[in-house]
Amino acid sequence: MNKKDRISIRLTPYQNQVLTELSTSLNTSISMLVRTIVGDFITRNEEVLERLVMKNNQIVEDPSLKNKEEDI
């Protein structure tokens, strides 16, 4: 069996209302909607997210880079 990771998120009342209405209109679960939205965001922003991760990894590996960025 393929066990998926679970996370909990807090939604504003408006976000919950919109997701509930979409869920009802599309006859699908809120969980599926959220997974689709997150997946789309990651796909559309893959290059930017990769640059952020790489930049963060460089800062962790080289503390002198972190100090330079804090000065900016």
C-alpha positions in Angstrom: 0.0 0.0 0.0 1.2 3.5 -0.9 1.0 5.6 2.2 0.9 9.3 1.6 2.3 11.9 3.9 -0.2 14.0 5.8 0.0 17.6 6.7 -2.4 19.9 8.5 -3.1 23.5 7.4 -5.2 26.3 8.9 -7.5 28.0 6.5 -9.3 31.3 6.8 -13.1 31.1 6.8 -13.1 32.5 3.3 -10.5 29.9 2.0 -12.6 27.2 3.6 -15.8 28.5 2.0 -14.2 28.7 -1.5 -12.7 25.2 -1.2 -16.0 23.8 0.1 -18.0 25.4 -2.8 -15.5 24.2 -5.4 -15.5 20.7 -3.9 -19.3 20.6 -4.1 -19.4 22.0 -7.6 -16.7 19.7 -8.9 -17.9 16.7 -7.0 -14.5 16.0 -5.5 -12.8 16.2 -2.1 -11.2 19.3 -0.6 -8.0 17.1 -0.2 -7.9 16.5 -4.0 -8.4 20.1 -4.7 -5.6 21.2 -2.4 -3.3 18.5 -3.9 -4.1 19.7 -7.4 -3.5 23.4 -6.4 -0.2 22.6 -4.7 0.9 20.4 -7.6 0.1 23.1 -10.1 1.9 25.8 -8.1 5.0 23.6 -7.8 5.0 22.8 -11.6 4.5 26.4 -12.6 7.2 27.7 -10.3 9.7 24.8 -10.5 12.6 26.9 -11.7 12.1 29.6 -9.1 11.7 27.0 -6.3 14.8 25.2 -7.4 16.8 28.4 -7.3 15.5 29.2 -3.8 16.5 25.7 -2.6 20.0 25.9 -4.2 20.5 29.4 -2.8 19.5 28.2 0.7 21.8 25.2 0.5 24.7 27.4 -0.4 24.0 29.6 2.6 24.0 26.6 4.9 27.2 25.2 3.4 29.0 28.5 3.4 28.2 30.6 6.5 30.1 33.6 5.0 27.4 33.9 2.3 24.8 34.2 5.0 26.6 37.1 6.6 26.8 38.9 3.2 23.1 38.4 2.6 22.2 39.8 6.0 24.2 42.9 5.2 22.1 43.6 2.1 
